[in-house]
Amino acid sequence: MEIILENAQVLLILACCFGFFMAWGIGANDVANAMGTSVGARALTMKQAVLVACVFEFAGAYLAGGEVTSTIRKGIIDSGVVASNPDLLVFGMMSALLSAGTWLLIASYFGWPVSTTHSIVGAIVGFAAIGIGFDVVEWPKVGSIAASWVVSPLLAGTIAFILFQSVRKLILESSDPFKNAKKYVPLYMFLAAFVISMVTFVKGLKHVGLSFSTQESLALSFIFAIVISLIGAWVLRTIDNQEKERNGTIFNGIERIFAVLMVFTACAMAFAHGSNDVANAIGPLAAIVSVIQSGGEVAAKSIVPAWVLFLGASGIVVGLSMLGYRVMMTVGRSITELTPSRGFAAELAAAGTVVVASGTGLPISTTHTLVGAVLGVGIARGGLEALNLKVVSKIILSWLVTLPVGAILSIIFFYMLRAIFL
């Protein structure tokens, strides 16, 4: 308790720096995962993808990022056990942020698409189990989170498979694909807009002073989705059925229509990702801020300050702008050959899975979700032969390595911080 009171300002500054560093790593690695399909399908250039992600990642993190942070902050560690030693919780959360950020920096530099959720959860479990005590970890909660890492790619892959099959039946294999594309694509735009706005209105805006009932959320989401689909239909009117160059690739009229749709789904995916994965950075930071500002009291539940959300959102944007292109190229061009029609199905399926998980407070891995969705599209297109299994195996291996690396680094940093301040 005395250590926190004596070093409150220094600890708070360090925690903010480590939290920003972790958010930077999310931007450099995980946001690239989220936007890689748009770049891989040539629907957006690298610069356009970065711009879209910066705007919508920030909006998702700031407006709808409050719900998941509570799971990261108070769900993994038993606050009652560490109540008598709040300094250990502060040092542990700081070490978790620093270790996860360090691993993400290394992975992003080499273009490895790893899971930031794996990184931070592994780091928290590592310092808590070894540095404080095995019993301090809420193992059932960790188990449910780990289960979501298996469920989320399966769910996203299934949804992506169904979506792409619907695209094939309704559009690509119809008697007049171009006409049907203009007819049905606005409906897909409506679906994407409705899913994102519904979860945002229901779960995401409470911490900024806005609260809506279920009926109000349904009505507002329906109106917003209608507006988006009408705008999309108006934009599609300008597209003719001619082969034209787009971002270095020749597309026919159908794929150019889906390229417009992918802009919408890219925005949805960026918003969904920001709302879910900002928790990986600001969840531990919010716990540290709560303990320091209360003078050492470990609260079971506390409000996430708006400035903490802003810090996390800003870090994501900076990380994406600086190093995001490396992982974006790995994800967008290596797993399977993507066109706008295929990329749309993967992106919308992943966005829907992530944003629903965000609304229910479960921190799933965006990397797992998106890769699962891309695999689902690839299988729908041509079975396993349509996938680069060598690349897929490397990605899965990076997932397996991430959790223990995060835990080991966290333990090392935890004992270093204790040695410095104790």
C-alpha positions as CSV (number, residue, x, y, z in Angstrom):
1,M,0.0,0.0,0.0
2,E,2.8,2.4,1.0
3,I,4.7,1.7,-2.2
4,I,1.7,2.7,-4.3
5,L,1.2,5.9,-2.4
6,E,4.8,6.9,-2.5
7,N,5.3,6.2,-6.2
8,A,1.8,6.9,-7.5
9,Q,2.7,9.4,-10.2
10,V,5.7,7.4,-11.5
11,L,3.6,4.2,-11.6
12,L,0.8,5.9,-13.4
13,I,3.1,7.4,-16.0
14,L,4.8,4.1,-16.6
15,A,1.4,2.3,-16.8
16,C,0.2,4.7,-19.4
17,C,3.4,4.3,-21.5
18,F,3.1,0.5,-21.3
19,G,-0.6,0.6,-22.1
20,F,0.1,2.8,-25.2
21,F,2.9,0.4,-26.2
22,M,0.5,-2.5,-26.0
23,A,-2.1,-0.6,-28.0
24,W,0.6,0.2,-30.5
25,G,1.3,-3.5,-30.9
26,I,-2.4,-4.2,-31.4
27,G,-2.4,-1.6,-34.2
28,A,0.7,-3.0,-35.8
29,N,-0.3,-6.6,-35.7
30,D,-4.0,-7.3,-35.1
31,V,-5.4,-4.4,-37.1
32,A,-3.4,-5.6,-40.0
33,N,-5.1,-8.9,-39.6
34,A,-8.4,-7.2,-39.7
35,M,-7.7,-5.2,-42.9
36,G,-5.5,-7.7,-44.7
37,T,-8.5,-9.2,-46.6
38,S,-9.4,-5.8,-48.1
39,V,-5.9,-5.3,-49.3
40,G,-5.5,-8.9,-50.5
41,A,-8.7,-8.6,-52.5
42,R,-7.4,-5.4,-54.0
43,A,-10.6,-3.6,-52.9
44,L,-8.5,-1.1,-51.0
45,T,-4.9,0.0,-51.5
46,M,-2.5,-0.1,-48.5
47,K,-2.9,3.6,-47.9
48,Q,-6.7,3.4,-48.2
49,A,-6.8,0.5,-45.7
50,V,-4.7,2.4,-43.2
51,L,-7.0,5.4,-43.5
52,V,-10.2,3.4,-43.1
53,A,-8.8,1.5,-40.2
54,C,-7.5,4.6,-38.4
55,V,-11.0,6.2,-38.5
56,F,-13.1,3.2,-37.6
57,E,-10.7,1.5,-35.3
58,F,-10.6,4.6,-33.2
59,A,-14.4,5.0,-33.3
60,G,-14.9,1.3,-32.3
61,A,-12.4,1.5,-29.5
62,Y,-13.6,4.7,-28.0
63,L,-17.4,4.3,-28.5
64,A,-17.9,0.5,-28.0
65,G,-14.7,-0.6,-26.2
66,G,-16.0,-0.4,-22.6
67,E,-17.8,-3.7,-22.4
68,V,-14.9,-6.1,-23.0
69,T,-12.5,-4.3,-20.8
70,S,-14.4,-5.5,-17.7
71,T,-13.7,-9.2,-18.6
72,I,-9.9,-8.6,-19.0
73,R,-9.8,-6.4,-15.9
74,K,-11.7,-8.4,-13.3
75,G,-12.5,-11.7,-14.9
76,I,-9.2,-13.4,-15.0
77,I,-7.8,-12.6,-11.6
78,D,-9.6,-12.9,-8.3
79,S,-9.6,-9.4,-6.9
80,G,-10.4,-10.6,-3.4
81,V,-7.1,-12.6,-3.2
82,V,-4.9,-9.6,-4.2
83,A,-6.8,-7.0,-2.2
84,S,-4.2,-7.2,0.6
85,N,-1.3,-6.7,-1.9
86,P,-2.4,-4.2,-4.4
87,D,1.2,-3.4,-5.4
88,L,1.5,-6.9,-6.8
89,L,-1.5,-6.4,-9.0
90,V,-0.1,-3.1,-10.3
91,F,3.3,-4.6,-11.0
92,G,1.7,-7.6,-12.6
93,M,-0.6,-5.7,-14.9
94,M,2.3,-3.4,-15.9
95,S,4.5,-6.4,-16.7
96,A,1.6,-8.0,-18.7
97,L,1.3,-4.9,-20.8
98,L,5.0,-4.6,-21.4
99,S,5.5,-8.3,-22.2
100,A,2.6,-8.5,-24.6
101,G,3.7,-5.2,-26.3
102,T,7.2,-6.5,-26.7
103,W,6.1,-9.8,-28.3
104,L,3.8,-7.9,-30.7
105,L,6.6,-5.6,-31.7
106,I,8.8,-8.6,-32.6
107,A,6.0,-10.5,-34.4
108,S,4.9,-7.4,-36.3
109,Y,8.5,-6.7,-37.5
110,F,8.7,-10.1,-39.0
111,G,5.2,-10.1,-40.4
112,W,3.8,-12.8,-38.1
113,P,0.1,-12.6,-37.5
114,V,-0.3,-13.5,-33.8
115,S,-3.1,-13.1,-31.4
116,T,-3.0,-10.1,-29.1
117,T,-5.7,-11.7,-26.9
118,H,-3.4,-14.7,-26.5
119,S,-0.5,-12.4,-25.7
120,I,-2.2,-10.4,-22.9
121,V,-4.2,-13.3,-21.4
122,G,-1.1,-15.4,-21.3
123,A,0.9,-12.6,-19.7
124,I,-1.7,-12.0,-17.0
125,V,-2.0,-15.7,-16.2
126,G,1.8,-16.0,-16.2
127,F,2.5,-13.2,-13.6
128,A,-0.5,-14.1,-11.5
129,A,0.2,-17.8,-11.2
130,I,3.9,-17.6,-10.7
131,G,4.4,-14.2,-9.1
132,I,1.4,-14.1,-6.8
133,G,-0.1,-17.5,-6.4
134,F,-1.8,-20.3,-8.5
135,D,-5.1,-19.7,-6.7
136,V,-5.3,-16.1,-7.7
137,V,-6.2,-17.1,-11.3
138,E,-9.8,-17.6,-12.1
139,W,-9.1,-20.8,-14.0
140,P,-12.8,-21.5,-15.1
141,K,-12.9,-18.0,-16.6
142,V,-9.6,-18.6,-18.4
143,G,-11.0,-21.9,-19.7
144,S,-14.0,-20.2,-21.1
145,I,-11.8,-17.6,-22.9
146,A,-9.6,-20.4,-24.2
147,A,-12.7,-22.2,-25.5
148,S,-13.7,-19.1,-27.4
149,W,-10.4,-19.3,-29.3
150,V,-11.5,-22.6,-30.7
151,V,-15.2,-21.7,-31.1
152,S,-14.6,-18.3,-32.8
153,P,-12.7,-19.5,-35.9
154,L,-15.2,-22.3,-36.3
155,L,-18.1,-20.0,-36.0
156,A,-16.6,-17.3,-38.3
157,G,-15.6,-20.0,-40.8
158,T,-19.1,-21.4,-40.8
159,I,-20.7,-18.0,-41.3
160,A,-18.2,-17.1,-44.1
161,F,-18.9,-20.4,-45.8
162,I,-22.7,-19.8,-45.7
163,L,-22.3,-16.2,-46.8
164,F,-20.1,-17.1,-49.8
165,Q,-22.4,-19.9,-50.8
166,S,-25.3,-17.4,-50.8
167,V,-23.3,-15.1,-53.0
168,R,-22.6,-17.9,-55.4
169,K,-26.3,-19.0,-55.5
170,L,-27.8,-15.5,-55.6
171,I,-25.3,-13.7,-57.8
172,L,-22.2,-15.5,-59.3
173,E,-24.0,-18.6,-60.6
174,S,-27.3,-16.8,-61.5
175,S,-28.6,-16.2,-65.1
176,D,-27.7,-12.5,-64.8
177,P,-24.9,-12.1,-62.3
178,F,-24.3,-8.3,-62.8
179,K,-28.0,-7.5,-62.5
180,N,-28.4,-9.6,-59.4
181,A,-25.2,-8.1,-57.9
182,K,-26.8,-4.7,-58.0
183,K,-30.0,-6.1,-56.6
184,Y,-28.6,-8.1,-53.6
185,V,-25.4,-6.3,-52.6
186,P,-27.3,-3.5,-50.9
187,L,-29.0,-6.2,-48.7
188,Y,-25.6,-7.4,-47.6
189,M,-24.7,-3.8,-46.8
190,F,-27.9,-3.5,-44.7
191,L,-26.9,-6.7,-42.8
192,A,-23.4,-5.4,-42.0
193,A,-24.6,-2.0,-40.9
194,F,-27.4,-3.5,-38.8
195,V,-25.1,-5.9,-36.9
196,I,-22.6,-3.3,-36.1
197,S,-25.0,-0.6,-35.1
198,M,-27.2,-2.9,-33.0
199,V,-24.4,-4.1,-30.7
200,T,-23.0,-0.6,-30.5
201,F,-26.4,0.9,-29.4
202,V,-27.1,-1.9,-26.9
203,K,-23.8,-2.3,-25.3
204,G,-21.2,0.2,-26.3
205,L,-22.3,3.8,-25.5
206,K,-23.1,3.6,-21.8
207,H,-19.8,4.9,-20.7
208,V,-20.2,8.1,-22.8
209,G,-23.6,8.9,-21.3
210,L,-25.9,7.4,-23.9
211,S,-28.2,4.5,-23.0
212,F,-30.9,3.0,-25.3
213,S,-33.6,0.3,-24.7
214,T,-33.7,-2.7,-26.9
215,Q,-36.6,-1.3,-28.8
216,E,-34.8,2.0,-29.4
217,S,-31.6,0.2,-30.4
218,L,-33.6,-1.9,-32.9
219,A,-35.2,1.1,-34.4
220,L,-32.1,3.2,-34.6
221,S,-30.1,0.3,-36.1
222,F,-32.7,-0.4,-38.7
223,I,-32.8,3.3,-39.7
224,F,-29.0,3.4,-39.9
225,A,-28.8,0.2,-41.9
226,I,-31.4,1.5,-44.3
227,V,-29.4,4.7,-44.9
228,I,-26.2,2.8,-45.5
229,S,-27.9,0.4,-48.0
230,L,-29.5,3.3,-49.9
231,I,-26.1,5.0,-50.1
232,G,-24.6,1.8,-51.3
233,A,-27.3,1.3,-53.9
234,W,-26.8,4.9,-55.2
235,V,-23.0,4.3,-55.5
236,L,-23.5,1.0,-57.3
237,R,-25.6,2.8,-60.0
238,T,-22.4,4.3,-61.3
239,I,-20.8,0.9,-62.0
240,D,-21.0,-0.6,-65.5
241,N,-20.4,-4.2,-66.5
242,Q,-17.0,-3.6,-68.1
243,E,-13.6,-4.9,-67.2
244,K,-11.6,-2.2,-65.6
245,E,-8.3,-1.8,-63.7
246,R,-8.6,-1.4,-59.9
247,N,-5.5,-1.2,-57.7
248,G,-3.4,-3.1,-60.2
249,T,-5.9,-5.8,-61.1
250,I,-8.5,-6.1,-63.8
251,F,-12.0,-6.7,-62.4
252,N,-15.3,-7.2,-64.2
253,G,-18.4,-5.3,-63.2
254,I,-19.5,-7.9,-60.6
255,E,-16.2,-7.9,-58.7
256,R,-16.1,-4.0,-58.9
257,I,-19.5,-4.0,-57.2
258,F,-18.2,-6.3,-54.4
259,A,-15.2,-4.0,-54.1
260,V,-17.6,-1.2,-53.1
261,L,-19.2,-3.6,-50.7
262,M,-15.8,-4.5,-49.2
263,V,-15.3,-0.8,-48.3
264,F,-18.4,-1.1,-46.2
265,T,-17.4,-4.4,-44.6
266,A,-13.8,-3.1,-44.0
267,C,-15.3,-0.2,-42.0
268,A,-17.4,-2.7,-40.1
269,M,-14.5,-5.0,-39.4
270,A,-12.3,-2.1,-38.2
271,F,-15.1,-0.9,-35.9
272,A,-15.7,-4.4,-34.6
273,H,-12.0,-5.0,-34.0
274,G,-11.5,-1.7,-32.2
275,S,-14.4,-2.4,-29.9
276,N,-13.2,-5.8,-29.0
277,D,-9.4,-5.7,-29.0
278,V,-8.9,-2.3,-27.3
279,A,-9.6,-4.3,-24.1
280,N,-6.3,-6.1,-24.4
281,A,-4.5,-2.8,-23.8
282,I,-6.8,-0.7,-21.6
283,G,-8.2,-3.6,-19.5
284,P,-4.9,-4.0,-17.5
285,L,-4.3,-0.2,-17.7
286,A,-7.8,0.4,-16.2
287,A,-7.1,-1.9,-13.3
288,I,-3.8,-0.1,-12.6
289,V,-5.5,3.3,-12.8
290,S,-8.3,2.2,-10.5
291,V,-5.9,0.9,-7.8
292,I,-3.6,4.0,-7.9
293,Q,-6.4,6.5,-7.9
294,S,-8.1,4.8,-5.0
295,G,-4.9,4.8,-3.0
296,G,-4.4,1.1,-3.2
297,E,-7.9,-0.3,-3.0
298,V,-8.6,-3.2,-5.3
299,A,-12.2,-2.8,-6.5
300,A,-14.1,-5.7,-8.0
301,K,-15.6,-3.3,-10.5
302,S,-14.7,0.2,-11.6
303,I,-15.6,2.5,-14.4
304,V,-13.2,2.8,-17.3
305,P,-12.2,6.5,-17.6
306,A,-12.8,8.0,-21.0
307,W,-9.1,9.2,-21.2
308,V,-8.0,5.6,-20.9
309,L,-10.2,4.5,-23.8
310,F,-8.8,7.5,-25.8
311,L,-5.2,6.4,-25.0
312,G,-5.8,2.9,-26.2
313,A,-7.6,4.0,-29.3
314,S,-4.8,6.4,-30.2
315,G,-2.1,3.8,-29.7
316,I,-3.9,1.4,-32.1
317,V,-3.9,4.1,-34.8
318,V,-0.2,4.9,-34.4
319,G,0.8,1.3,-34.5
320,L,-1.1,0.5,-37.6
321,S,0.3,3.6,-39.4
322,M,3.9,2.7,-38.5
323,L,4.2,-1.1,-38.9
324,G,0.8,-2.5,-39.9
325,Y,1.7,-3.1,-43.6
326,R,4.0,-6.1,-42.8
327,V,1.3,-8.3,-41.3
328,M,-1.3,-7.0,-43.7
329,M,0.6,-8.4,-46.6
330,T,1.0,-11.8,-44.9
331,V,-2.7,-12.2,-44.2
332,G,-4.1,-10.6,-47.3
333,R,-2.0,-12.4,-50.0
334,S,-0.8,-15.8,-48.6
335,I,-3.6,-17.9,-47.2
336,T,-5.8,-18.1,-50.3
337,E,-6.5,-16.1,-53.4
338,L,-9.0,-13.4,-52.5
339,T,-11.3,-11.5,-54.8
340,P,-13.7,-8.8,-53.5
341,S,-16.7,-11.3,-53.5
342,R,-14.7,-13.8,-51.5
343,G,-13.1,-11.2,-49.2
344,F,-16.5,-9.6,-48.4
345,A,-17.8,-12.9,-47.1
346,A,-14.8,-13.4,-44.9
347,E,-14.8,-9.9,-43.6
348,L,-18.5,-9.7,-42.8
349,A,-18.4,-13.1,-41.1
350,A,-15.4,-12.1,-39.0
351,A,-16.9,-8.7,-38.2
352,G,-20.2,-10.2,-37.0
353,T,-18.5,-12.8,-34.8
354,V,-16.2,-10.2,-33.3
355,V,-18.8,-7.5,-32.6
356,V,-21.2,-10.0,-31.0
357,A,-18.4,-11.3,-28.8
358,S,-17.6,-7.7,-27.9
359,G,-21.3,-7.1,-27.0
360,T,-21.4,-10.1,-24.7
361,G,-18.1,-9.2,-23.1
362,L,-16.0,-12.2,-24.3
363,P,-12.5,-11.3,-25.5
364,I,-12.1,-13.6,-28.5
365,S,-9.1,-13.5,-30.8
366,T,-9.6,-11.4,-34.0
367,T,-6.8,-13.2,-35.6
368,H,-8.4,-16.6,-35.1
369,T,-11.8,-15.3,-36.2
370,L,-10.5,-13.7,-39.4
371,V,-8.3,-16.6,-40.4
372,G,-11.2,-18.9,-39.7
373,A,-13.4,-16.8,-42.0
374,V,-10.8,-16.8,-44.8
375,L,-10.4,-20.5,-44.5
376,G,-14.2,-20.9,-44.7
377,V,-14.3,-18.9,-47.9
378,G,-11.4,-20.9,-49.3
379,I,-13.1,-24.2,-48.6
380,A,-16.3,-22.9,-50.1
381,R,-14.4,-21.9,-53.2
382,G,-12.4,-25.0,-53.9
383,G,-11.9,-27.2,-50.8
384,L,-8.6,-27.6,-49.1
385,E,-6.8,-27.4,-52.4
386,A,-7.7,-23.7,-52.5
387,L,-5.7,-23.1,-49.3
388,N,-2.0,-22.6,-48.8
389,L,-1.7,-25.1,-46.0
390,K,2.0,-24.4,-45.4
391,V,1.2,-20.8,-44.6
392,V,-1.9,-21.8,-42.5
393,S,0.3,-24.2,-40.5
394,K,2.8,-21.5,-39.8
395,I,0.1,-19.2,-38.6
396,I,-1.3,-21.8,-36.3
397,L,2.2,-22.5,-34.9
398,S,2.6,-18.8,-34.2
399,W,-0.7,-18.9,-32.2
400,L,0.6,-21.8,-30.1
401,V,3.9,-20.0,-29.3
402,T,2.3,-16.7,-28.4
403,L,0.7,-17.7,-25.1
404,P,3.8,-19.2,-23.4
405,V,6.0,-16.4,-24.7
406,G,3.7,-13.8,-23.3
407,A,3.6,-15.7,-19.9
408,I,7.4,-16.1,-19.7
409,L,8.1,-12.4,-20.6
410,S,5.5,-11.3,-18.1
411,I,7.1,-13.3,-15.3
412,I,10.5,-11.8,-16.1
413,F,9.2,-8.2,-16.2
414,F,7.2,-8.8,-13.0
415,Y,10.2,-9.7,-11.0
416,M,12.2,-6.8,-12.5
417,L,9.5,-4.3,-11.5
418,R,9.3,-5.8,-8.0
419,A,13.1,-5.5,-7.6
420,I,13.0,-1.8,-8.7
421,F,10.2,-0.6,-6.5
422,L,10.2,-3.0,-3.5
